[in-house]
Amino acid sequence: PPAASPEAPPPLSHTVYSWGGGAKASNHTPPTSAEKGGGFGGGKALGDKPAVKKGFLADKAAPVGDVGVFLHKRVVEVIEQVEELHRREEEDESAPFKQKYAARDLLKGLTLQLNDCKEEAGKLGLAAAWEEGMAGVEHQMGVNLVETEEISAGEKQLNLAIKRMKDTGESTKFACQILDSTNHLGLIWSQRGEHQKAEGFLISATEQYDTFVKAGCDDKELASRMEGLRTTTLFLMAQVYQHLGHPDMSAKYCQITLNRSLKGGLFDALDWTKNAVQLSGFYLSQGRYGDSAACLASAEQVMCLIPADDAEENRARVGETSANLAWGWGKLHTTRLDSAAHGEEAPKKGAHEAVEFDLEGVRGRVPE
């Protein structure tokens, strides 16, 4: 919600949208844990002359074999494996980046192989395929570095990847990767406290998405990935606008993010409920009682989606979330009664766009 920040922004390749820290703009939201910061690392970005860094590069490239097969098939397969490793949850707390370091090993090997076959690829008329392969690898390496908290190296790598992807003349083909890289750069600058600069990257990400939508796309998988990345952009914009002192805009993007995560099916019901309760608190502090109630009623509906077995397994979290939800309703009703007793008027209808979520059966439960 508007006055909250992510506890520790999860990897953007598989973001679950959760704001964490409680809203400090008013006393209308239940307190939660404080914001945690991420560390920044050093190092140099990869290119045709890879940097030497621990865990970065093997000493020798594996044989490439048929260059055409390698570029058109093997590179694609390895990048898919890397994406899968990036999505996996880390189960060993003593080795928090185990899966991502495994992904890095694949990328470093692929980088060496690409550098090893560059000259031959050119002779075979496969220079464009080589550039596309290297661009994809550089993008994944940039993501990997950022998500393992080697931020400076990751930033350089992402910028290098964006340039190479655009230089291939296949910007549409790399639409997802360029948008993902831009989102990561927005996150980097937001974490550094440079929120205006972060806003610039997120505006660029918005323009990229709009261009993609206007052009149209028949590839459903690509379109779905772009929608997921768009939700990430909106999530980050909510954080940035709060830091820039625009709580109304932050609340707007929070609500849009929550609604899109509902439609996309990528959400944790308990996290979603917690965020909706916090967002309700902001609207309550603005006297927007209907919008506050819409958030709470939607949160109740989402809580009903939790399977009984999951609810039993997460009994403590469910209990805490249910208590916060009940607290939110109680605060809404007592605030409305207090406001009426003092003759205060709520904002006129139409002064703000009404908050709605794509959930059946919610509208009738929202009091006027």
Contacts in CASP RR format, 6 or more apart in sequence:
PFRMAT RR
TARGET T0000
AUTHOR 0000-0000-0000
METHOD contacts of the structure
MODEL  1
PPAASPEAPPPLSHTVYSWGGGAKASNHTPPTSAEKGGGFGGGKALGDKP
AVKKGFLADKAAPVGDVGVFLHKRVVEVIEQVEELHRREEEDESAPFKQK
YAARDLLKGLTLQLNDCKEEAGKLGLAAAWEEGMAGVEHQMGVNLVETEE
ISAGEKQLNLAIKRMKDTGESTKFACQILDSTNHLGLIWSQRGEHQKAEG
FLISATEQYDTFVKAGCDDKELASRMEGLRTTTLFLMAQVYQHLGHPDMS
AKYCQITLNRSLKGGLFDALDWTKNAVQLSGFYLSQGRYGDSAACLASAE
QVMCLIPADDAEENRARVGETSANLAWGWGKLHTTRLDSAAHGEEAPKKG
AHEAVEFDLEGVRGRVPE
1 19 0 8 1.000
1 22 0 8 1.000
1 23 0 8 1.000
1 29 0 8 1.000
1 250 0 8 1.000
1 251 0 8 1.000
1 254 0 8 1.000
1 275 0 8 1.000
1 278 0 8 1.000
1 279 0 8 1.000
1 281 0 8 1.000
1 282 0 8 1.000
2 23 0 8 1.000
2 25 0 8 1.000
2 238 0 8 1.000
2 242 0 8 1.000
2 247 0 8 1.000
2 248 0 8 1.000
2 250 0 8 1.000
2 251 0 8 1.000
2 254 0 8 1.000
2 279 0 8 1.000
2 282 0 8 1.000
3 22 0 8 1.000
3 23 0 8 1.000
3 24 0 8 1.000
3 25 0 8 1.000
3 242 0 8 1.000
3 247 0 8 1.000
3 250 0 8 1.000
3 282 0 8 1.000
4 19 0 8 1.000
4 20 0 8 1.000
4 21 0 8 1.000
4 22 0 8 1.000
4 23 0 8 1.000
4 24 0 8 1.000
4 32 0 8 1.000
4 242 0 8 1.000
4 278 0 8 1.000
5 19 0 8 1.000
5 20 0 8 1.000
5 21 0 8 1.000
5 35 0 8 1.000
5 239 0 8 1.000
5 242 0 8 1.000
5 243 0 8 1.000
6 18 0 8 1.000
6 19 0 8 1.000
6 20 0 8 1.000
6 35 0 8 1.000
6 239 0 8 1.000
7 18 0 8 1.000
7 20 0 8 1.000
7 21 0 8 1.000
7 33 0 8 1.000
7 35 0 8 1.000
7 36 0 8 1.000
8 36 0 8 1.000
8 37 0 8 1.000
8 38 0 8 1.000
9 15 0 8 1.000
9 187 0 8 1.000
9 191 0 8 1.000
9 236 0 8 1.000
10 16 0 8 1.000
10 18 0 8 1.000
11 86 0 8 1.000
11 143 0 8 1.000
11 147 0 8 1.000
12 143 0 8 1.000
12 147 0 8 1.000
12 180 0 8 1.000
12 183 0 8 1.000
12 184 0 8 1.000
12 187 0 8 1.000
12 229 0 8 1.000
12 232 0 8 1.000
13 83 0 8 1.000
13 86 0 8 1.000
13 87 0 8 1.000
13 143 0 8 1.000
13 147 0 8 1.000
13 180 0 8 1.000
14 86 0 8 1.000
14 87 0 8 1.000
15 231 0 8 1.000
15 232 0 8 1.000
15 235 0 8 1.000
15 266 0 8 1.000
16 266 0 8 1.000
16 267 0 8 1.000
16 268 0 8 1.000
16 271 0 8 1.000
17 231 0 8 1.000
17 235 0 8 1.000
17 257 0 8 1.000
17 258 0 8 1.000
17 261 0 8 1.000
17 267 0 8 1.000
17 271 0 8 1.000
17 272 0 8 1.000
17 275 0 8 1.000
18 268 0 8 1.000
18 271 0 8 1.000
18 274 0 8 1.000
18 275 0 8 1.000
19 238 0 8 1.000
19 239 0 8 1.000
19 254 0 8 1.000
19 275 0 8 1.000
19 278 0 8 1.000
20 32 0 8 1.000
20 33 0 8 1.000
20 35 0 8 1.000
20 274 0 8 1.000
20 275 0 8 1.000
20 278 0 8 1.000
21 32 0 8 1.000
21 33 0 8 1.000
21 34 0 8 1.000
21 35 0 8 1.000
21 278 0 8 1.000
22 29 0 8 1.000
22 30 0 8 1.000
22 31 0 8 1.000
22 32 0 8 1.000
22 278 0 8 1.000
23 29 0 8 1.000
23 278 0 8 1.000
23 281 0 8 1.000
23 282 0 8 1.000
25 247 0 8 1.000
25 282 0 8 1.000
25 285 0 8 1.000
26 281 0 8 1.000
26 282 0 8 1.000
26 284 0 8 1.000
26 285 0 8 1.000
28 280 0 8 1.000
28 281 0 8 1.000
28 282 0 8 1.000
28 284 0 8 1.000
28 285 0 8 1.000
28 328 0 8 1.000
28 331 0 8 1.000
28 335 0 8 1.000
29 277 0 8 1.000
29 278 0 8 1.000
29 280 0 8 1.000
29 281 0 8 1.000
29 282 0 8 1.000
30 277 0 8 1.000
30 278 0 8 1.000
30 324 0 8 1.000
30 327 0 8 1.000
30 328 0 8 1.000
32 274 0 8 1.000
32 278 0 8 1.000
37 191 0 8 1.000
38 149 0 8 1.000
38 191 0 8 1.000
39 149 0 8 1.000
39 151 0 8 1.000
40 149 0 8 1.000
40 150 0 8 1.000
40 151 0 8 1.000
40 152 0 8 1.000
40 191 0 8 1.000
40 192 0 8 1.000
41 149 0 8 1.000
41 150 0 8 1.000
41 151 0 8 1.000
41 152 0 8 1.000
41 153 0 8 1.000
42 150 0 8 1.000
42 151 0 8 1.000
42 152 0 8 1.000
42 153 0 8 1.000
43 51 0 8 1.000
43 53 0 8 1.000
43 150 0 8 1.000
43 152 0 8 1.000
43 153 0 8 1.000
44 51 0 8 1.000
44 53 0 8 1.000
44 153 0 8 1.000
44 156 0 8 1.000
45 51 0 8 1.000
45 142 0 8 1.000
45 153 0 8 1.000
45 154 0 8 1.000
45 156 0 8 1.000
45 157 0 8 1.000
45 159 0 8 1.000
45 160 0 8 1.000
46 56 0 8 1.000
46 111 0 8 1.000
46 138 0 8 1.000
46 141 0 8 1.000
46 157 0 8 1.000
46 160 0 8 1.000
47 111 0 8 1.000
47 134 0 8 1.000
47 138 0 8 1.000
47 160 0 8 1.000
48 115 0 8 1.000
48 118 0 8 1.000
50 56 0 8 1.000
50 57 0 8 1.000
50 108 0 8 1.000
50 111 0 8 1.000
50 112 0 8 1.000
50 115 0 8 1.000
51 153 0 8 1.000
53 153 0 8 1.000
55 101 0 8 1.000
55 104 0 8 1.000
55 105 0 8 1.000
55 108 0 8 1.000
56 104 0 8 1.000
56 108 0 8 1.000
57 108 0 8 1.000
57 109 0 8 1.000
57 111 0 8 1.000
57 112 0 8 1.000
58 105 0 8 1.000
58 108 0 8 1.000
58 109 0 8 1.000
58 112 0 8 1.000
60 112 0 8 1.000
61 109 0 8 1.000
61 112 0 8 1.000
61 113 0 8 1.000
61 115 0 8 1.000
61 116 0 8 1.000
62 109 0 8 1.000
62 112 0 8 1.000
62 113 0 8 1.000
64 70 0 8 1.000
64 113 0 8 1.000
64 116 0 8 1.000
64 117 0 8 1.000
67 117 0 8 1.000
67 120 0 8 1.000
67 121 0 8 1.000
67 124 0 8 1.000
67 126 0 8 1.000
68 121 0 8 1.000
68 124 0 8 1.000
68 126 0 8 1.000
68 129 0 8 1.000
70 113 0 8 1.000
70 117 0 8 1.000
71 117 0 8 1.000
71 121 0 8 1.000
71 126 0 8 1.000
71 129 0 8 1.000
71 130 0 8 1.000
71 133 0 8 1.000
72 129 0 8 1.000
75 110 0 8 1.000
75 114 0 8 1.000
75 133 0 8 1.000
75 136 0 8 1.000
75 137 0 8 1.000
78 106 0 8 1.000
78 107 0 8 1.000
78 110 0 8 1.000
79 110 0 8 1.000
79 136 0 8 1.000
79 137 0 8 1.000
79 140 0 8 1.000
81 103 0 8 1.000
81 106 0 8 1.000
82 103 0 8 1.000
82 106 0 8 1.000
82 107 0 8 1.000
82 140 0 8 1.000
82 144 0 8 1.000
83 140 0 8 1.000
85 99 0 8 1.000
85 100 0 8 1.000
85 102 0 8 1.000
85 103 0 8 1.000
85 106 0 8 1.000
86 99 0 8 1.000
86 100 0 8 1.000
86 103 0 8 1.000
86 140 0 8 1.000
86 143 0 8 1.000
86 144 0 8 1.000
86 147 0 8 1.000
88 99 0 8 1.000
90 96 0 8 1.000
90 97 0 8 1.000
90 98 0 8 1.000
90 99 0 8 1.000
90 100 0 8 1.000
92 98 0 8 1.000
97 147 0 8 1.000
97 148 0 8 1.000
100 144 0 8 1.000
100 147 0 8 1.000
100 148 0 8 1.000
101 148 0 8 1.000
103 140 0 8 1.000
103 144 0 8 1.000
104 141 0 8 1.000
104 144 0 8 1.000
104 148 0 8 1.000
107 137 0 8 1.000
107 140 0 8 1.000
107 141 0 8 1.000
107 144 0 8 1.000
110 137 0 8 1.000
111 134 0 8 1.000
111 137 0 8 1.000
111 141 0 8 1.000
114 130 0 8 1.000
114 133 0 8 1.000
114 134 0 8 1.000
114 137 0 8 1.000
117 130 0 8 1.000
118 130 0 8 1.000
121 127 0 8 1.000
121 129 0 8 1.000
121 130 0 8 1.000
122 130 0 8 1.000
128 168 0 8 1.000
131 164 0 8 1.000
131 167 0 8 1.000
131 168 0 8 1.000
132 168 0 8 1.000
132 170 0 8 1.000
132 173 0 8 1.000
132 174 0 8 1.000
134 164 0 8 1.000
135 161 0 8 1.000
135 164 0 8 1.000
135 165 0 8 1.000
135 168 0 8 1.000
135 174 0 8 1.000
135 177 0 8 1.000
136 161 0 8 1.000
136 165 0 8 1.000
136 174 0 8 1.000
136 177 0 8 1.000
138 157 0 8 1.000
138 160 0 8 1.000
138 161 0 8 1.000
138 164 0 8 1.000
139 158 0 8 1.000
139 161 0 8 1.000
139 165 0 8 1.000
139 174 0 8 1.000
139 177 0 8 1.000
139 180 0 8 1.000
139 181 0 8 1.000
141 154 0 8 1.000
141 157 0 8 1.000
141 161 0 8 1.000
142 153 0 8 1.000
142 154 0 8 1.000
142 157 0 8 1.000
142 158 0 8 1.000
142 161 0 8 1.000
142 181 0 8 1.000
142 184 0 8 1.000
143 158 0 8 1.000
143 180 0 8 1.000
143 181 0 8 1.000
143 184 0 8 1.000
145 151 0 8 1.000
145 153 0 8 1.000
145 154 0 8 1.000
145 157 0 8 1.000
146 154 0 8 1.000
146 155 0 8 1.000
146 158 0 8 1.000
146 184 0 8 1.000
146 187 0 8 1.000
146 188 0 8 1.000
151 188 0 8 1.000
151 191 0 8 1.000
154 188 0 8 1.000
155 185 0 8 1.000
155 188 0 8 1.000
158 181 0 8 1.000
158 184 0 8 1.000
158 185 0 8 1.000
159 185 0 8 1.000
161 177 0 8 1.000
161 181 0 8 1.000
162 178 0 8 1.000
162 181 0 8 1.000
162 182 0 8 1.000
165 171 0 8 1.000
165 174 0 8 1.000
165 177 0 8 1.000
165 178 0 8 1.000
165 181 0 8 1.000
166 174 0 8 1.000
166 178 0 8 1.000
168 174 0 8 1.000
171 178 0 8 1.000
172 212 0 8 1.000
172 215 0 8 1.000
175 208 0 8 1.000
175 212 0 8 1.000
175 222 0 8 1.000
175 226 0 8 1.000
176 222 0 8 1.000
176 225 0 8 1.000
176 226 0 8 1.000
176 229 0 8 1.000
178 208 0 8 1.000
179 205 0 8 1.000
179 208 0 8 1.000
179 209 0 8 1.000
179 212 0 8 1.000
179 226 0 8 1.000
179 229 0 8 1.000
179 230 0 8 1.000
179 233 0 8 1.000
180 229 0 8 1.000
182 201 0 8 1.000
182 202 0 8 1.000
182 204 0 8 1.000
182 205 0 8 1.000
182 208 0 8 1.000
183 201 0 8 1.000
183 202 0 8 1.000
183 205 0 8 1.000
183 229 0 8 1.000
183 232 0 8 1.000
183 233 0 8 1.000
183 236 0 8 1.000
185 201 0 8 1.000
186 197 0 8 1.000
186 198 0 8 1.000
186 200 0 8 1.000
186 201 0 8 1.000
186 202 0 8 1.000
186 205 0 8 1.000
186 236 0 8 1.000
186 240 0 8 1.000
187 198 0 8 1.000
187 236 0 8 1.000
188 198 0 8 1.000
189 195 0 8 1.000
189 197 0 8 1.000
189 198 0 8 1.000
189 201 0 8 1.000
190 198 0 8 1.000
190 236 0 8 1.000
190 239 0 8 1.000
190 240 0 8 1.000
190 243 0 8 1.000
193 243 0 8 1.000
195 240 0 8 1.000
195 243 0 8 1.000
195 244 0 8 1.000
196 244 0 8 1.000
198 236 0 8 1.000
198 240 0 8 1.000
199 237 0 8 1.000
199 240 0 8 1.000
199 241 0 8 1.000
199 244 0 8 1.000
202 233 0 8 1.000
202 236 0 8 1.000
202 237 0 8 1.000
202 240 0 8 1.000
205 229 0 8 1.000
205 233 0 8 1.000
206 233 0 8 1.000
206 237 0 8 1.000
209 226 0 8 1.000
209 229 0 8 1.000
209 230 0 8 1.000
209 233 0 8 1.000
212 226 0 8 1.000
213 226 0 8 1.000
217 223 0 8 1.000
217 226 0 8 1.000
227 260 0 8 1.000
227 264 0 8 1.000
228 260 0 8 1.000
228 264 0 8 1.000
228 266 0 8 1.000
230 260 0 8 1.000
231 257 0 8 1.000
231 260 0 8 1.000
231 261 0 8 1.000
231 264 0 8 1.000
231 266 0 8 1.000
234 253 0 8 1.000
234 256 0 8 1.000
234 257 0 8 1.000
234 260 0 8 1.000
235 253 0 8 1.000
235 257 0 8 1.000
237 249 0 8 1.000
237 253 0 8 1.000
238 250 0 8 1.000
238 251 0 8 1.000
238 253 0 8 1.000
238 254 0 8 1.000
238 257 0 8 1.000
239 250 0 8 1.000
241 247 0 8 1.000
241 249 0 8 1.000
241 250 0 8 1.000
241 253 0 8 1.000
242 250 0 8 1.000
247 282 0 8 1.000
251 279 0 8 1.000
251 282 0 8 1.000
251 283 0 8 1.000
252 353 0 8 1.000
254 275 0 8 1.000
254 279 0 8 1.000
255 279 0 8 1.000
255 295 0 8 1.000
255 355 0 8 1.000
255 357 0 8 1.000
258 267 0 8 1.000
258 272 0 8 1.000
258 275 0 8 1.000
258 276 0 8 1.000
258 279 0 8 1.000
258 357 0 8 1.000
259 356 0 8 1.000
259 357 0 8 1.000
259 358 0 8 1.000
261 267 0 8 1.000
261 272 0 8 1.000
262 272 0 8 1.000
262 302 0 8 1.000
262 357 0 8 1.000
262 358 0 8 1.000
262 359 0 8 1.000
263 358 0 8 1.000
269 302 0 8 1.000
269 303 0 8 1.000
269 305 0 8 1.000
269 306 0 8 1.000
270 303 0 8 1.000
270 306 0 8 1.000
270 314 0 8 1.000
270 317 0 8 1.000
270 318 0 8 1.000
270 321 0 8 1.000
272 299 0 8 1.000
272 302 0 8 1.000
273 299 0 8 1.000
273 302 0 8 1.000
273 303 0 8 1.000
273 321 0 8 1.000
273 324 0 8 1.000
273 325 0 8 1.000
274 321 0 8 1.000
274 324 0 8 1.000
276 295 0 8 1.000
276 296 0 8 1.000
276 298 0 8 1.000
276 299 0 8 1.000
276 302 0 8 1.000
277 295 0 8 1.000
277 296 0 8 1.000
277 299 0 8 1.000
277 321 0 8 1.000
277 324 0 8 1.000
277 325 0 8 1.000
277 327 0 8 1.000
277 328 0 8 1.000
279 295 0 8 1.000
280 291 0 8 1.000
280 292 0 8 1.000
280 293 0 8 1.000
280 295 0 8 1.000
280 296 0 8 1.000
280 299 0 8 1.000
280 328 0 8 1.000
280 332 0 8 1.000
281 292 0 8 1.000
281 295 0 8 1.000
281 328 0 8 1.000
281 331 0 8 1.000
283 289 0 8 1.000
283 290 0 8 1.000
283 291 0 8 1.000
283 292 0 8 1.000
283 295 0 8 1.000
283 355 0 8 1.000
284 292 0 8 1.000
284 331 0 8 1.000
284 332 0 8 1.000
284 335 0 8 1.000
286 347 0 8 1.000
287 335 0 8 1.000
287 339 0 8 1.000
287 346 0 8 1.000
287 347 0 8 1.000
288 346 0 8 1.000
288 347 0 8 1.000
288 352 0 8 1.000
288 355 0 8 1.000
289 332 0 8 1.000
289 335 0 8 1.000
289 336 0 8 1.000
289 346 0 8 1.000
289 367 0 8 1.000
290 354 0 8 1.000
290 355 0 8 1.000
290 366 0 8 1.000
290 367 0 8 1.000
290 368 0 8 1.000
291 352 0 8 1.000
291 354 0 8 1.000
291 355 0 8 1.000
292 332 0 8 1.000
293 332 0 8 1.000
293 366 0 8 1.000
293 367 0 8 1.000
294 354 0 8 1.000
294 355 0 8 1.000
294 356 0 8 1.000
294 357 0 8 1.000
294 362 0 8 1.000
294 366 0 8 1.000
295 355 0 8 1.000
296 325 0 8 1.000
296 328 0 8 1.000
296 329 0 8 1.000
296 332 0 8 1.000
297 362 0 8 1.000
297 364 0 8 1.000
297 365 0 8 1.000
297 366 0 8 1.000
298 357 0 8 1.000
298 359 0 8 1.000
298 362 0 8 1.000
299 325 0 8 1.000
300 325 0 8 1.000
300 365 0 8 1.000
301 359 0 8 1.000
301 361 0 8 1.000
301 362 0 8 1.000
302 359 0 8 1.000
303 318 0 8 1.000
303 321 0 8 1.000
303 322 0 8 1.000
303 325 0 8 1.000
306 318 0 8 1.000
311 318 0 8 1.000
339 346 0 8 1.000
356 363 0 8 1.000
END
